[in-house]
Amino acid sequence: MAINAREAYKAGILLHKALHADDIRVRNSARKDLSEAISTSDLPVNLGPTMNKIMQGEYQQVPSNWREWADTLETPDFETVPYFSFDFTDDNIPVRKDGKGYVAQGLPAVGELGEYPILGLKAEQFKLKLAKAGVQIPLSWETLKRYGADWGLIPRITKELGRRAANQESIEAALQLVQPTGLNTTNFKAANKNVLAGNPELSIEALEKAFAQLATTKYNGRRIIMPTKFNLIVPPALASRAEQIMKVVEIRRQNGTETQVMGNTVSGKVANVFEVPELALIAGDYADKCWFLLPPKNSMPRKNIVNVFLEGETAPKIFVEKTTNSSELDGSFDNDAYRTKIRHLVKSAFIAPEGTLASSGAGA
């Protein structure tokens, strides 16, 4: 059923008065009008835009940090669509060109009348497919009318849906890091060269080891330019430890009979520490010792973890629709004449392993 813009505006104003009018007489009058309108008009449908505004407000206010350590992509439709991740290679560039040496990942010298070398281009294809998520609101419009018309229930339920939609985005991104049994071994594995040797627990020594491993890792047989700093991703169980490590000022180490005193060797290599509660939500105790190093966004040629959205519909949406051809007064025999639901289109993906590193913390 199409929404009448004028009626939707009037419905929104009426709900606002019923909830927020300073004058109790105005509030009671608006609530009476709302109760009567449920059975005699398309009020639930026309309240849809107002409910979406309430939901969007809550959705945008939910604390979340996934956009700070993961990227986004948009796809044109629901169908599986190809996504090409491009990698540039120096395979066709000689070590020396026109009398000058060439350093990989830069630009070779080109002498007078010299020929420009051809940069290699490799494309890796991924299949991206959106996932539809959502729930119906357990809201009986007829019950609102029949049992006291608690109109405050509408914004309360609507805000809850906005919060859940925001949470789902965070959950999607976190699913690329862990699975219910712990580390996501589809993304973090020996073949991707992004598992820290020995899987040590989080410590200054483990971070030193991790940065050293990242500095010498070769992808496709060659080293690449790495960021000078990385994001440290931890579950709630490691948040305090990560914070303590970053605040360490002086490190003392015993070397035989000598005590070596040095500054914090890792804090300068960590761009940000992000506590991701969803890791524990997904994997429970199995996530408590897992930690990750990810390149800061836009610091690598290829994206690592992404949340995929539908073009033009990157935010959740509430729908209120009439589900029966009977009159508003008669309603539906099996259920209310209106169905209210929220839909969000988001699905995460792991694109490239370069610059990523994980430890399960299990010590093996």
Contacts in CASP RR format, 6 or more apart in sequence:
PFRMAT RR
TARGET T0000
AUTHOR 0000-0000-0000
METHOD contacts of the structure
MODEL  1
MAINAREAYKAGILLHKALHADDIRVRNSARKDLSEAISTSDLPVNLGPT
MNKIMQGEYQQVPSNWREWADTLETPDFETVPYFSFDFTDDNIPVRKDGK
GYVAQGLPAVGELGEYPILGLKAEQFKLKLAKAGVQIPLSWETLKRYGAD
WGLIPRITKELGRRAANQESIEAALQLVQPTGLNTTNFKAANKNVLAGNP
ELSIEALEKAFAQLATTKYNGRRIIMPTKFNLIVPPALASRAEQIMKVVE
IRRQNGTETQVMGNTVSGKVANVFEVPELALIAGDYADKCWFLLPPKNSM
PRKNIVNVFLEGETAPKIFVEKTTNSSELDGSFDNDAYRTKIRHLVKSAF
IAPEGTLASSGAGA
1 42 0 8 1.000
1 45 0 8 1.000
1 321 0 8 1.000
1 322 0 8 1.000
3 45 0 8 1.000
3 46 0 8 1.000
3 48 0 8 1.000
3 49 0 8 1.000
4 42 0 8 1.000
4 46 0 8 1.000
7 41 0 8 1.000
7 42 0 8 1.000
7 46 0 8 1.000
8 46 0 8 1.000
8 47 0 8 1.000
8 48 0 8 1.000
8 49 0 8 1.000
8 50 0 8 1.000
10 46 0 8 1.000
11 37 0 8 1.000
11 43 0 8 1.000
11 46 0 8 1.000
11 47 0 8 1.000
11 48 0 8 1.000
11 50 0 8 1.000
12 46 0 8 1.000
12 47 0 8 1.000
12 49 0 8 1.000
12 50 0 8 1.000
14 30 0 8 1.000
14 33 0 8 1.000
14 34 0 8 1.000
14 37 0 8 1.000
15 30 0 8 1.000
15 34 0 8 1.000
15 47 0 8 1.000
15 50 0 8 1.000
15 151 0 8 1.000
15 154 0 8 1.000
16 50 0 8 1.000
17 26 0 8 1.000
17 27 0 8 1.000
17 29 0 8 1.000
17 30 0 8 1.000
18 27 0 8 1.000
18 30 0 8 1.000
18 31 0 8 1.000
18 34 0 8 1.000
18 151 0 8 1.000
19 27 0 8 1.000
19 151 0 8 1.000
19 152 0 8 1.000
19 155 0 8 1.000
20 27 0 8 1.000
21 27 0 8 1.000
21 30 0 8 1.000
31 149 0 8 1.000
31 151 0 8 1.000
34 43 0 8 1.000
34 149 0 8 1.000
34 151 0 8 1.000
35 144 0 8 1.000
35 145 0 8 1.000
35 148 0 8 1.000
35 149 0 8 1.000
37 43 0 8 1.000
38 44 0 8 1.000
38 141 0 8 1.000
38 142 0 8 1.000
38 144 0 8 1.000
38 145 0 8 1.000
38 328 0 8 1.000
39 142 0 8 1.000
39 145 0 8 1.000
39 328 0 8 1.000
39 329 0 8 1.000
40 328 0 8 1.000
40 329 0 8 1.000
41 328 0 8 1.000
42 322 0 8 1.000
42 328 0 8 1.000
44 141 0 8 1.000
44 320 0 8 1.000
44 338 0 8 1.000
44 340 0 8 1.000
45 320 0 8 1.000
45 321 0 8 1.000
45 322 0 8 1.000
45 338 0 8 1.000
47 154 0 8 1.000
47 320 0 8 1.000
48 318 0 8 1.000
48 319 0 8 1.000
48 320 0 8 1.000
51 154 0 8 1.000
51 158 0 8 1.000
51 318 0 8 1.000
51 320 0 8 1.000
51 340 0 8 1.000
52 317 0 8 1.000
52 318 0 8 1.000
54 154 0 8 1.000
54 155 0 8 1.000
54 158 0 8 1.000
54 159 0 8 1.000
55 158 0 8 1.000
55 159 0 8 1.000
55 161 0 8 1.000
55 162 0 8 1.000
55 165 0 8 1.000
55 316 0 8 1.000
55 318 0 8 1.000
55 342 0 8 1.000
56 162 0 8 1.000
56 315 0 8 1.000
56 316 0 8 1.000
57 162 0 8 1.000
58 158 0 8 1.000
58 159 0 8 1.000
58 160 0 8 1.000
58 162 0 8 1.000
58 163 0 8 1.000
58 166 0 8 1.000
59 162 0 8 1.000
59 163 0 8 1.000
59 165 0 8 1.000
59 166 0 8 1.000
59 315 0 8 1.000
59 316 0 8 1.000
60 166 0 8 1.000
62 162 0 8 1.000
62 163 0 8 1.000
62 166 0 8 1.000
62 167 0 8 1.000
64 166 0 8 1.000
64 167 0 8 1.000
64 169 0 8 1.000
64 170 0 8 1.000
65 170 0 8 1.000
65 274 0 8 1.000
65 275 0 8 1.000
65 276 0 8 1.000
66 169 0 8 1.000
66 170 0 8 1.000
66 173 0 8 1.000
66 174 0 8 1.000
66 276 0 8 1.000
66 307 0 8 1.000
68 231 0 8 1.000
68 272 0 8 1.000
68 274 0 8 1.000
68 297 0 8 1.000
69 173 0 8 1.000
69 231 0 8 1.000
69 233 0 8 1.000
69 272 0 8 1.000
69 274 0 8 1.000
69 294 0 8 1.000
69 296 0 8 1.000
69 297 0 8 1.000
69 305 0 8 1.000
70 173 0 8 1.000
70 176 0 8 1.000
70 297 0 8 1.000
70 304 0 8 1.000
70 305 0 8 1.000
70 306 0 8 1.000
70 307 0 8 1.000
70 348 0 8 1.000
71 297 0 8 1.000
71 303 0 8 1.000
71 304 0 8 1.000
71 305 0 8 1.000
71 306 0 8 1.000
71 307 0 8 1.000
72 306 0 8 1.000
72 307 0 8 1.000
72 308 0 8 1.000
72 309 0 8 1.000
72 314 0 8 1.000
73 83 0 8 1.000
73 128 0 8 1.000
73 303 0 8 1.000
73 306 0 8 1.000
73 307 0 8 1.000
73 308 0 8 1.000
73 309 0 8 1.000
73 349 0 8 1.000
74 308 0 8 1.000
74 309 0 8 1.000
74 310 0 8 1.000
74 311 0 8 1.000
74 312 0 8 1.000
74 314 0 8 1.000
75 81 0 8 1.000
75 83 0 8 1.000
75 128 0 8 1.000
75 129 0 8 1.000
75 130 0 8 1.000
75 308 0 8 1.000
75 309 0 8 1.000
75 310 0 8 1.000
75 311 0 8 1.000
76 310 0 8 1.000
76 311 0 8 1.000
77 130 0 8 1.000
77 310 0 8 1.000
78 129 0 8 1.000
78 130 0 8 1.000
78 132 0 8 1.000
78 310 0 8 1.000
78 345 0 8 1.000
79 129 0 8 1.000
80 127 0 8 1.000
80 128 0 8 1.000
80 129 0 8 1.000
81 127 0 8 1.000
81 128 0 8 1.000
81 129 0 8 1.000
82 125 0 8 1.000
82 126 0 8 1.000
82 127 0 8 1.000
82 128 0 8 1.000
83 125 0 8 1.000
83 126 0 8 1.000
83 127 0 8 1.000
83 128 0 8 1.000
83 351 0 8 1.000
84 123 0 8 1.000
84 124 0 8 1.000
84 125 0 8 1.000
84 126 0 8 1.000
85 123 0 8 1.000
85 124 0 8 1.000
85 125 0 8 1.000
85 126 0 8 1.000
85 302 0 8 1.000
85 303 0 8 1.000
85 351 0 8 1.000
85 352 0 8 1.000
86 121 0 8 1.000
86 122 0 8 1.000
86 123 0 8 1.000
86 124 0 8 1.000
86 301 0 8 1.000
86 302 0 8 1.000
87 121 0 8 1.000
87 122 0 8 1.000
87 123 0 8 1.000
87 124 0 8 1.000
87 220 0 8 1.000
87 301 0 8 1.000
87 302 0 8 1.000
88 119 0 8 1.000
88 120 0 8 1.000
88 121 0 8 1.000
88 122 0 8 1.000
88 301 0 8 1.000
89 119 0 8 1.000
89 120 0 8 1.000
89 121 0 8 1.000
89 122 0 8 1.000
89 220 0 8 1.000
90 102 0 8 1.000
90 104 0 8 1.000
90 105 0 8 1.000
90 119 0 8 1.000
90 120 0 8 1.000
90 222 0 8 1.000
91 120 0 8 1.000
92 117 0 8 1.000
92 118 0 8 1.000
92 119 0 8 1.000
92 120 0 8 1.000
93 102 0 8 1.000
93 108 0 8 1.000
93 117 0 8 1.000
93 118 0 8 1.000
93 119 0 8 1.000
94 102 0 8 1.000
94 108 0 8 1.000
94 117 0 8 1.000
95 101 0 8 1.000
95 102 0 8 1.000
96 102 0 8 1.000
97 108 0 8 1.000
97 109 0 8 1.000
97 110 0 8 1.000
97 117 0 8 1.000
98 108 0 8 1.000
98 109 0 8 1.000
98 110 0 8 1.000
98 111 0 8 1.000
98 114 0 8 1.000
99 109 0 8 1.000
100 108 0 8 1.000
100 109 0 8 1.000
101 108 0 8 1.000
101 109 0 8 1.000
102 108 0 8 1.000
102 109 0 8 1.000
104 222 0 8 1.000
104 223 0 8 1.000
105 224 0 8 1.000
105 225 0 8 1.000
108 117 0 8 1.000
110 116 0 8 1.000
124 352 0 8 1.000
126 349 0 8 1.000
126 351 0 8 1.000
128 308 0 8 1.000
128 347 0 8 1.000
128 349 0 8 1.000
129 347 0 8 1.000
130 308 0 8 1.000
130 309 0 8 1.000
130 310 0 8 1.000
130 345 0 8 1.000
130 346 0 8 1.000
130 347 0 8 1.000
131 345 0 8 1.000
131 346 0 8 1.000
131 347 0 8 1.000
132 343 0 8 1.000
132 344 0 8 1.000
132 345 0 8 1.000
133 168 0 8 1.000
133 343 0 8 1.000
133 344 0 8 1.000
133 345 0 8 1.000
133 346 0 8 1.000
134 341 0 8 1.000
134 342 0 8 1.000
134 343 0 8 1.000
134 344 0 8 1.000
135 161 0 8 1.000
135 164 0 8 1.000
135 341 0 8 1.000
135 342 0 8 1.000
136 339 0 8 1.000
136 340 0 8 1.000
136 341 0 8 1.000
137 157 0 8 1.000
137 158 0 8 1.000
137 161 0 8 1.000
137 318 0 8 1.000
137 340 0 8 1.000
137 341 0 8 1.000
137 342 0 8 1.000
138 157 0 8 1.000
139 153 0 8 1.000
139 154 0 8 1.000
139 157 0 8 1.000
139 340 0 8 1.000
140 336 0 8 1.000
141 336 0 8 1.000
141 337 0 8 1.000
141 338 0 8 1.000
142 331 0 8 1.000
142 336 0 8 1.000
144 150 0 8 1.000
144 151 0 8 1.000
144 153 0 8 1.000
144 154 0 8 1.000
158 318 0 8 1.000
161 316 0 8 1.000
161 318 0 8 1.000
161 342 0 8 1.000
162 316 0 8 1.000
162 342 0 8 1.000
164 342 0 8 1.000
165 315 0 8 1.000
165 316 0 8 1.000
165 342 0 8 1.000
165 344 0 8 1.000
167 278 0 8 1.000
168 344 0 8 1.000
168 346 0 8 1.000
169 307 0 8 1.000
169 344 0 8 1.000
169 346 0 8 1.000
170 276 0 8 1.000
170 277 0 8 1.000
170 278 0 8 1.000
171 278 0 8 1.000
171 281 0 8 1.000
171 282 0 8 1.000
172 307 0 8 1.000
172 346 0 8 1.000
172 347 0 8 1.000
172 348 0 8 1.000
173 278 0 8 1.000
173 305 0 8 1.000
173 307 0 8 1.000
173 348 0 8 1.000
174 276 0 8 1.000
174 278 0 8 1.000
174 279 0 8 1.000
174 281 0 8 1.000
174 282 0 8 1.000
175 184 0 8 1.000
175 282 0 8 1.000
175 348 0 8 1.000
176 184 0 8 1.000
176 187 0 8 1.000
176 305 0 8 1.000
176 348 0 8 1.000
176 349 0 8 1.000
176 350 0 8 1.000
177 183 0 8 1.000
177 184 0 8 1.000
177 187 0 8 1.000
177 188 0 8 1.000
177 233 0 8 1.000
177 276 0 8 1.000
177 279 0 8 1.000
177 290 0 8 1.000
177 292 0 8 1.000
177 305 0 8 1.000
177 358 0 8 1.000
178 184 0 8 1.000
178 279 0 8 1.000
178 282 0 8 1.000
178 283 0 8 1.000
178 286 0 8 1.000
178 287 0 8 1.000
178 290 0 8 1.000
179 185 0 8 1.000
179 186 0 8 1.000
179 282 0 8 1.000
179 283 0 8 1.000
180 282 0 8 1.000
180 283 0 8 1.000
180 286 0 8 1.000
181 283 0 8 1.000
181 286 0 8 1.000
182 283 0 8 1.000
182 286 0 8 1.000
182 287 0 8 1.000
182 290 0 8 1.000
182 360 0 8 1.000
183 195 0 8 1.000
183 290 0 8 1.000
183 358 0 8 1.000
183 360 0 8 1.000
184 350 0 8 1.000
186 350 0 8 1.000
187 194 0 8 1.000
187 350 0 8 1.000
187 353 0 8 1.000
187 356 0 8 1.000
188 194 0 8 1.000
188 195 0 8 1.000
188 353 0 8 1.000
188 356 0 8 1.000
188 358 0 8 1.000
189 195 0 8 1.000
192 353 0 8 1.000
192 356 0 8 1.000
193 217 0 8 1.000
193 218 0 8 1.000
193 219 0 8 1.000
193 353 0 8 1.000
194 353 0 8 1.000
194 355 0 8 1.000
194 356 0 8 1.000
194 357 0 8 1.000
194 358 0 8 1.000
195 357 0 8 1.000
195 358 0 8 1.000
195 359 0 8 1.000
196 206 0 8 1.000
196 209 0 8 1.000
196 210 0 8 1.000
196 213 0 8 1.000
196 357 0 8 1.000
196 358 0 8 1.000
196 359 0 8 1.000
197 209 0 8 1.000
197 213 0 8 1.000
198 359 0 8 1.000
198 363 0 8 1.000
198 364 0 8 1.000
199 359 0 8 1.000
199 360 0 8 1.000
199 361 0 8 1.000
199 362 0 8 1.000
199 363 0 8 1.000
199 364 0 8 1.000
200 206 0 8 1.000
200 209 0 8 1.000
200 359 0 8 1.000
200 361 0 8 1.000
200 363 0 8 1.000
201 289 0 8 1.000
201 359 0 8 1.000
201 361 0 8 1.000
201 363 0 8 1.000
202 234 0 8 1.000
202 238 0 8 1.000
202 241 0 8 1.000
202 242 0 8 1.000
202 245 0 8 1.000
202 289 0 8 1.000
202 291 0 8 1.000
202 359 0 8 1.000
202 361 0 8 1.000
203 245 0 8 1.000
204 245 0 8 1.000
204 248 0 8 1.000
204 251 0 8 1.000
204 264 0 8 1.000
204 265 0 8 1.000
204 266 0 8 1.000
206 359 0 8 1.000
207 232 0 8 1.000
207 245 0 8 1.000
207 266 0 8 1.000
207 269 0 8 1.000
207 270 0 8 1.000
208 265 0 8 1.000
208 266 0 8 1.000
210 293 0 8 1.000
210 357 0 8 1.000
210 359 0 8 1.000
211 230 0 8 1.000
211 266 0 8 1.000
211 269 0 8 1.000
211 293 0 8 1.000
213 357 0 8 1.000
214 226 0 8 1.000
214 230 0 8 1.000
214 293 0 8 1.000
214 355 0 8 1.000
214 357 0 8 1.000
215 226 0 8 1.000
216 223 0 8 1.000
217 223 0 8 1.000
217 355 0 8 1.000
219 353 0 8 1.000
219 354 0 8 1.000
224 354 0 8 1.000
226 295 0 8 1.000
226 355 0 8 1.000
227 271 0 8 1.000
227 295 0 8 1.000
227 296 0 8 1.000
227 299 0 8 1.000
227 300 0 8 1.000
227 355 0 8 1.000
228 269 0 8 1.000
229 268 0 8 1.000
229 269 0 8 1.000
229 270 0 8 1.000
229 271 0 8 1.000
229 296 0 8 1.000
230 269 0 8 1.000
230 270 0 8 1.000
230 271 0 8 1.000
230 293 0 8 1.000
230 294 0 8 1.000
230 295 0 8 1.000
230 296 0 8 1.000
230 355 0 8 1.000
230 357 0 8 1.000
231 270 0 8 1.000
231 271 0 8 1.000
231 272 0 8 1.000
231 273 0 8 1.000
231 274 0 8 1.000
231 293 0 8 1.000
231 294 0 8 1.000
231 295 0 8 1.000
231 296 0 8 1.000
232 242 0 8 1.000
232 270 0 8 1.000
232 272 0 8 1.000
232 273 0 8 1.000
232 274 0 8 1.000
232 291 0 8 1.000
232 292 0 8 1.000
232 293 0 8 1.000
233 274 0 8 1.000
233 276 0 8 1.000
233 279 0 8 1.000
233 291 0 8 1.000
233 292 0 8 1.000
233 293 0 8 1.000
233 294 0 8 1.000
234 241 0 8 1.000
234 242 0 8 1.000
234 273 0 8 1.000
234 274 0 8 1.000
234 275 0 8 1.000
234 276 0 8 1.000
234 279 0 8 1.000
234 291 0 8 1.000
234 292 0 8 1.000
235 275 0 8 1.000
235 276 0 8 1.000
235 277 0 8 1.000
235 279 0 8 1.000
235 280 0 8 1.000
235 287 0 8 1.000
235 288 0 8 1.000
235 290 0 8 1.000
235 291 0 8 1.000
236 275 0 8 1.000
236 277 0 8 1.000
236 279 0 8 1.000
236 280 0 8 1.000
237 280 0 8 1.000
237 287 0 8 1.000
237 288 0 8 1.000
237 289 0 8 1.000
238 288 0 8 1.000
238 289 0 8 1.000
238 291 0 8 1.000
239 273 0 8 1.000
239 275 0 8 1.000
242 273 0 8 1.000
242 275 0 8 1.000
242 291 0 8 1.000
243 273 0 8 1.000
245 264 0 8 1.000
245 266 0 8 1.000
245 267 0 8 1.000
246 264 0 8 1.000
246 267 0 8 1.000
246 270 0 8 1.000
246 273 0 8 1.000
247 267 0 8 1.000
248 263 0 8 1.000
248 264 0 8 1.000
248 267 0 8 1.000
249 263 0 8 1.000
249 264 0 8 1.000
250 261 0 8 1.000
250 262 0 8 1.000
250 263 0 8 1.000
250 264 0 8 1.000
251 261 0 8 1.000
251 262 0 8 1.000
251 263 0 8 1.000
251 264 0 8 1.000
251 265 0 8 1.000
252 259 0 8 1.000
252 260 0 8 1.000
252 261 0 8 1.000
253 259 0 8 1.000
253 260 0 8 1.000
253 262 0 8 1.000
254 260 0 8 1.000
271 296 0 8 1.000
272 296 0 8 1.000
279 287 0 8 1.000
279 290 0 8 1.000
280 287 0 8 1.000
280 288 0 8 1.000
283 290 0 8 1.000
289 360 0 8 1.000
289 361 0 8 1.000
289 362 0 8 1.000
290 358 0 8 1.000
290 359 0 8 1.000
290 360 0 8 1.000
290 361 0 8 1.000
291 358 0 8 1.000
291 359 0 8 1.000
291 361 0 8 1.000
292 356 0 8 1.000
292 357 0 8 1.000
292 358 0 8 1.000
292 359 0 8 1.000
293 355 0 8 1.000
293 356 0 8 1.000
293 357 0 8 1.000
293 358 0 8 1.000
294 304 0 8 1.000
294 305 0 8 1.000
294 355 0 8 1.000
294 356 0 8 1.000
295 304 0 8 1.000
295 354 0 8 1.000
295 355 0 8 1.000
295 356 0 8 1.000
300 352 0 8 1.000
300 354 0 8 1.000
300 355 0 8 1.000
301 354 0 8 1.000
302 351 0 8 1.000
302 352 0 8 1.000
302 354 0 8 1.000
303 351 0 8 1.000
303 352 0 8 1.000
304 350 0 8 1.000
304 351 0 8 1.000
304 352 0 8 1.000
304 353 0 8 1.000
304 354 0 8 1.000
304 355 0 8 1.000
304 356 0 8 1.000
305 348 0 8 1.000
305 349 0 8 1.000
305 350 0 8 1.000
305 351 0 8 1.000
306 348 0 8 1.000
306 349 0 8 1.000
306 351 0 8 1.000
307 346 0 8 1.000
307 347 0 8 1.000
307 348 0 8 1.000
308 346 0 8 1.000
308 347 0 8 1.000
308 348 0 8 1.000
308 349 0 8 1.000
309 345 0 8 1.000
309 346 0 8 1.000
310 345 0 8 1.000
313 345 0 8 1.000
315 344 0 8 1.000
316 342 0 8 1.000
316 343 0 8 1.000
316 344 0 8 1.000
317 342 0 8 1.000
317 343 0 8 1.000
317 344 0 8 1.000
318 340 0 8 1.000
318 341 0 8 1.000
318 342 0 8 1.000
319 339 0 8 1.000
319 340 0 8 1.000
319 341 0 8 1.000
319 342 0 8 1.000
319 343 0 8 1.000
320 338 0 8 1.000
320 339 0 8 1.000
320 340 0 8 1.000
321 338 0 8 1.000
321 339 0 8 1.000
322 337 0 8 1.000
322 338 0 8 1.000
323 332 0 8 1.000
323 335 0 8 1.000
323 336 0 8 1.000
323 337 0 8 1.000
323 338 0 8 1.000
323 339 0 8 1.000
324 331 0 8 1.000
324 332 0 8 1.000
324 337 0 8 1.000
326 332 0 8 1.000
326 337 0 8 1.000
328 337 0 8 1.000
331 337 0 8 1.000
END
